[in-house]
Amino acid sequence: MQEPSLKTAEKIRPTVIEVGGEPLGVVVPDAEGYRFLAVKLPAFPIDGQHFPSIETAHFAVSQAVRGDQAI
């Protein structure tokens, strides 16, 4: 028998966001879609932001790394 908290943990499994093969953070599901949590300095400008999809989060991280802050 599994504990209910284990099932919840499976639902909120983070997805790693990589740019150029380098992991820069993770997205975790939340009520507004996905929240980005940065783990490398180039991605910190968008740490904590919410995105409607993993793809839009990945695009935003890519732009932040390139220095394009207009996301």
N, C-alpha and C positions, 0 to 999 in steps of 0.2 A: 504494500500500500504506500503510495506516494503522499508526501505532505503537500498541502495546498500551496505553500510558499515555493516549492520546487516547480510547480506548474506555472506560477507567476514569473519566476525567474526565466523560464524558457520563453515567455512572451516578450520580455524586455531585453533579450539578448542584444548586446551592442554589435554594430557593424563597423568594421574598420574602414576609414577613408584614407586612401593612398593617392599621392600625386607623384608621378615619376618614380614609382616603386618604393617611395618612402612613406610609411604610416605617419599621418599628421594628427589624427584624432579618431574619435568614434562618434556614431550617431546612435541614440537610444530612442525608442518609441516613447511618445508622451501624448497627452491629450490634444496637443496642437499639431501633431504629425511626428516630427523627429527633432530632437535637440542635439546640437553638436557640442562635443566636449573635446577641446584641443589638448594634445599631448606634446606638441612641438612648437617652438617659438614662432615660426612663420604663420601658424594658424591661430594664434592667440587673439588677433583682432576680431574674430568672429566666434570666439568661445561663448557658449551659452545661447547662441541664436537658435531660433526655431525655423524649420523648413517643412514644406508640405510633402517632400519625398526625399529619398536617399540621393536621387540623381541631382536634385537642386542643391542639396547640401554639398555634394561632390563638386559641382560647378562653382559654388561660392568659395570653397576651400581652394580650388585651383586658381580662382581670381585673386584671392588674398595672398597666395604664395607668389603670384606674379606681380603683386603690388597694386592691382586694380581694386581699390577700395570701394568703387561705385557698384555695389552688388545689390 
